[in-house]
Amino acid sequence: MTRNRCRWMFVLACLVPCLQASTARLEAQQAKLPDVGTPPKVARSSGRVWRSLTTGKEYRVRVESQILRAEWVNIPAALRQHGAYIRSECRRAGSKWVGTSRSYLPCTLSEGGKEEIGNWCRLLTRIEIDAVTESTITGRAEGLKRFDCRSCRILETVWKDFQWVPKR
């Protein structure tokens, strides 16, 4: 055997037990950490589209580390031209995901039996996701109960349950 080859064999012979010991220590440390639950497989997808059974809206859902993001993707062309959006961002909090939804949406006014856009409003509301599985995402979101369309002010909110299923 050549001298260099002997040297590498010696290095490897010393290094492997050290790596095994380090791995064992790391596993022992992780075993002591509190279990906050791991996000389900589906949550780690890189942008799976989910359809709301409540509203029909479709959301692209992504999870990066401890953050879940959802963005409305089937925006009607007329609203998309104005830059409409709904974007939610939640952080892992125990077994739930808790966060906010930012949106830019039209506020419609009814006058004489006819609806028309009275204003475009930017809103910040709360959202909580209770469960994420292969077949469903469930939670609740803050909805508007009373709203001043002219000033884009939320006057009163109500929590509304929702359920999303994978788009087929």
C-alpha positions in Angstrom: 0.0 0.0 0.0 1.3 3.5 -0.8 2.1 5.9 2.0 -0.8 8.3 1.1 -3.3 5.5 1.0 -2.1 4.3 4.4 -2.5 7.8 5.8 -6.1 8.1 4.4 -7.0 4.7 5.8 -5.7 5.8 9.2 -7.7 9.1 9.0 -10.9 7.2 8.1 -10.4 4.6 10.8 -10.2 7.5 13.4 -12.9 9.6 11.9 -15.7 7.0 11.6 -16.0 6.3 15.4 -15.9 10.1 16.1 -18.8 10.6 13.6 -20.8 7.8 15.2 -20.3 9.2 18.7 -21.4 12.7 17.5 -24.5 11.3 15.8 -25.4 9.4 19.0 -24.9 12.6 21.1 -27.1 14.6 18.7 -29.8 11.9 18.7 -29.8 12.0 22.6 -30.1 15.8 22.6 -33.0 15.7 20.2 -34.8 13.1 22.3 -34.7 15.6 25.2 -36.3 18.4 23.2 -40.1 18.9 23.7 -42.2 17.4 20.9 -44.1 20.1 19.1 -45.2 17.7 16.4 -43.8 17.5 12.9 -45.8 19.0 10.1 -47.5 16.2 8.0 -45.9 15.2 4.7 -48.5 17.1 2.7 -47.5 20.3 4.4 -43.9 20.0 3.1 -45.1 20.1 -0.5 -43.7 22.8 -2.7 -47.0 24.4 -3.6 -49.8 22.0 -3.7 -53.2 23.6 -4.7 -56.1 23.2 -2.3 -59.8 24.1 -3.0 -62.0 25.7 -0.3 -65.2 23.7 0.2 -66.6 26.9 1.7 -65.8 29.5 -0.9 -64.5 27.7 -4.0 -61.3 29.7 -3.9 -58.1 27.7 -4.6 -55.0 28.3 -2.6 -51.4 27.2 -3.2 -50.0 26.0 0.1 -46.3 25.9 1.0 -44.5 25.1 4.2 -41.0 26.2 4.9 -39.6 25.2 8.3 -42.2 26.4 10.8 -44.1 28.7 8.5 -47.2 27.8 6.4 -48.1 30.1 3.5 -51.2 30.1 1.4 -52.0 32.2 -1.6 -55.2 32.6 -3.6 -54.5 31.4 -7.1 -57.9 31.2 -9.0 -58.4 34.9 -9.0 -61.0 36.0 -11.6 -59.4 38.0 -14.5 -61.4 41.1 -13.7 -60.1 41.1 -10.1 -56.6 40.1 -11.1 -56.3 43.2 -13.4 -56.7 45.3 -10.3 -54.1 43.4 -8.3 -56.5 41.5 -6.0 -54.9 38.9 -3.7 -55.3 37.0 -0.5 -52.0 35.8 1.2 -51.9 34.0 4.5 -48.9 33.3 6.6 -49.0 31.1 9.8 -46.4 30.0 12.3 -46.4 26.7 14.0 -47.8 27.0 17.6 -48.0 23.5 19.1 -50.4 21.5 17.0 -51.9 24.5 15.2 -50.7 27.1 12.7 -51.6 30.6 13.8 -51.2 33.8 11.7 -52.7 36.5 9.5 -54.2 36.9 6.1 -53.4 40.0 4.0 -55.8 40.8 1.2 -56.6 43.4 -1.4 -60.2 43.0 -2.5 -63.1 45.0 -3.9 -65.7 46.2 -1.6 -69.1 46.2 -3.3 -72.0 48.5 -2.6 -75.6 47.7 -3.3 -77.6 50.6 -4.6 -81.1 50.2 -6.2 -80.7 46.4 -6.4 -77.5 46.8 -8.3 -74.0 45.9 -7.0 -71.0 47.8 -7.9 -67.4 48.2 -6.6 -67.4 51.0 -4.1 -63.8 50.8 -3.1 -60.7 48.6 -3.1 -59.5 47.7 0.4 -56.4 46.3 2.0 -57.2 44.2 5.0 -55.4 42.3 7.7 -57.4 39.4 9.4 -56.5 36.4 11.6 -56.4 32.8 10.5 -55.8 29.5 12.4 -55.3 26.1 10.8 -56.2 23.2 13.1 -55.2 20.2 11.0 -53.3 19.4 7.8 -53.6 15.9 6.5 -53.1 14.2 3.0 -56.8 14.8 2.3 -57.9 18.0 4.1 -56.8 21.3 5.7 -59.2 22.6 8.3 -59.3 25.7 10.4 -61.0 29.0 11.0 -60.5 32.5 9.7 -61.7 35.9 10.8 -64.6 37.1 8.5 -66.2 40.5 8.2 -69.5 40.9 9.9 -69.7 44.7 9.6 -67.5 46.7 7.4 -67.3 50.4 6.3 -66.7 50.1 2.6 -65.9 53.8 2.0 -63.1 54.0 4.6 -62.1 50.3 4.4 -62.5 49.9 8.2 -63.4 46.7 9.9 -66.2 47.4 12.3 -66.9 43.8 13.5 -65.6 40.4 12.8 -66.8 36.8 13.2 -64.8 33.5 13.1 -65.7 31.2 10.2 -64.7 27.6 9.9 -63.2 26.4 6.6 -62.1 23.2 5.0 -59.8 22.8 2.0 -59.3 19.7 -0.1 -56.7 18.9 -2.7 -57.6 20.2 -6.2 -58.1 17.3 -8.6 
